[in-house]
Amino acid sequence: MSNFIDCHDRVGSNPDKIFKSTLFQSSHLLIGLNCLEPGQTQNTHTHTDQDKFYFVIEGMGEFVVGEETKEAGVGCIIWASAGAPHGVTNAGEHRLVLLVGIAPEPKS
């Protein structure tokens, strides 16, 4: 495995569900891409023992973290602390590409 990855090479789509691509995973951290086509949603959920961030690479999304809902676009970071309900919807007309990090990595 290379220590250098161009995430643009890992962008993809799935018309039926969110496209996910793991870029790096260890026992301490998971980094991946989530790609949402227009209208796709990652339902609000929680990670009891993991912190999570989304970094918007492409597009615009509507993010929920706890009681807060906001739109965020390219260059924005959205943070959900362990236990905070969070999710995202692509309400735009173009693909939403997110760099996602979860620490520690989720157990299957």
C-alpha positions as CSV (number, residue, x, y, z in Angstrom):
1,M,0.0,0.0,0.0
2,S,1.3,3.4,-0.9
3,N,1.5,6.2,1.6
4,F,0.3,8.6,-1.2
5,I,-3.2,8.5,-2.6
6,D,-5.0,10.8,-5.0
7,C,-8.5,10.6,-3.7
8,H,-9.9,11.8,-7.1
9,D,-8.9,8.3,-8.4
10,R,-11.2,6.7,-5.8
11,V,-14.4,8.8,-6.6
12,G,-17.3,6.7,-7.8
13,S,-21.0,6.4,-7.9
14,N,-23.8,3.9,-7.1
15,P,-27.3,4.7,-8.1
16,D,-28.8,2.6,-5.3
17,K,-26.8,3.7,-2.3
18,I,-23.9,5.9,-1.2
19,F,-20.6,4.9,-2.8
20,K,-17.8,4.4,-0.2
21,S,-14.1,3.9,-0.8
22,T,-11.7,3.2,2.1
23,L,-8.4,5.1,1.6
24,F,-6.7,4.0,4.9
25,Q,-7.7,1.9,7.8
26,S,-5.8,0.9,11.0
27,S,-6.9,0.1,14.6
28,H,-6.7,3.8,15.3
29,L,-8.3,5.5,12.3
30,L,-10.4,5.0,9.2
31,I,-10.2,7.5,6.3
32,G,-12.4,7.1,3.3
33,L,-14.5,8.8,0.6
34,N,-18.3,8.9,0.6
35,C,-19.9,9.9,-2.7
36,L,-23.5,10.9,-2.8
37,E,-25.5,11.4,-6.0
38,P,-28.2,14.1,-6.0
39,G,-31.0,13.0,-3.7
40,Q,-29.0,10.4,-1.8
41,T,-28.9,10.5,2.0
42,Q,-26.8,9.0,4.8
43,N,-29.4,8.7,7.5
44,T,-28.8,10.3,10.8
45,H,-26.9,7.8,13.0
46,T,-24.4,7.8,15.9
47,H,-21.0,6.3,16.6
48,T,-21.0,5.7,20.4
49,D,-17.2,5.5,20.7
50,Q,-15.9,7.3,17.6
51,D,-15.4,10.9,16.6
52,K,-16.1,11.6,12.9
53,F,-15.4,14.4,10.4
54,Y,-16.6,15.1,6.9
55,F,-14.5,17.4,4.6
56,V,-16.4,18.5,1.5
57,I,-14.2,18.0,-1.6
58,E,-16.9,18.5,-4.2
59,G,-20.6,19.6,-4.2
60,M,-22.9,20.9,-1.5
61,G,-24.6,18.9,1.3
62,E,-27.1,19.4,4.0
63,F,-25.5,18.1,7.2
64,V,-27.1,17.3,10.6
65,V,-25.1,17.2,13.7
66,G,-27.1,17.0,17.0
67,E,-29.8,19.6,16.9
68,E,-28.0,21.6,14.2
69,T,-28.7,21.4,10.4
70,K,-26.6,23.4,7.9
71,E,-25.6,23.4,4.3
72,A,-21.9,23.1,3.7
73,G,-19.8,23.2,0.5
74,V,-16.3,22.8,-0.8
75,G,-13.6,23.3,1.8
76,C,-15.9,23.0,4.8
77,I,-15.3,20.6,7.7
78,I,-18.2,19.1,9.7
79,W,-17.3,17.5,13.0
80,A,-19.5,15.0,15.0
81,S,-18.1,14.0,18.4
82,A,-18.7,10.5,19.7
83,G,-22.3,9.9,20.5
84,A,-23.6,12.9,18.4
85,P,-26.3,12.1,15.9
86,H,-25.1,13.0,12.4
87,G,-26.0,12.5,8.7
88,V,-25.9,14.2,5.3
89,T,-28.1,14.6,2.3
90,N,-27.1,15.7,-1.2
91,A,-29.9,18.1,-2.0
92,G,-27.9,19.6,-4.9
93,E,-27.7,18.9,-8.6
94,H,-24.2,17.5,-8.6
95,R,-22.3,14.7,-6.9
96,L,-21.2,15.3,-3.3
97,V,-17.8,14.0,-2.5
98,L,-16.7,13.8,1.2
99,L,-13.4,12.9,2.8
100,V,-14.5,11.1,6.0
101,G,-12.4,10.2,9.0
102,I,-13.5,8.1,12.0
103,A,-11.3,7.5,15.1
104,P,-10.8,5.1,16.4
105,E,-11.8,2.9,13.5
106,P,-15.2,1.3,13.7
107,K,-15.4,-2.4,14.6
108,S,-17.4,-4.5,12.1
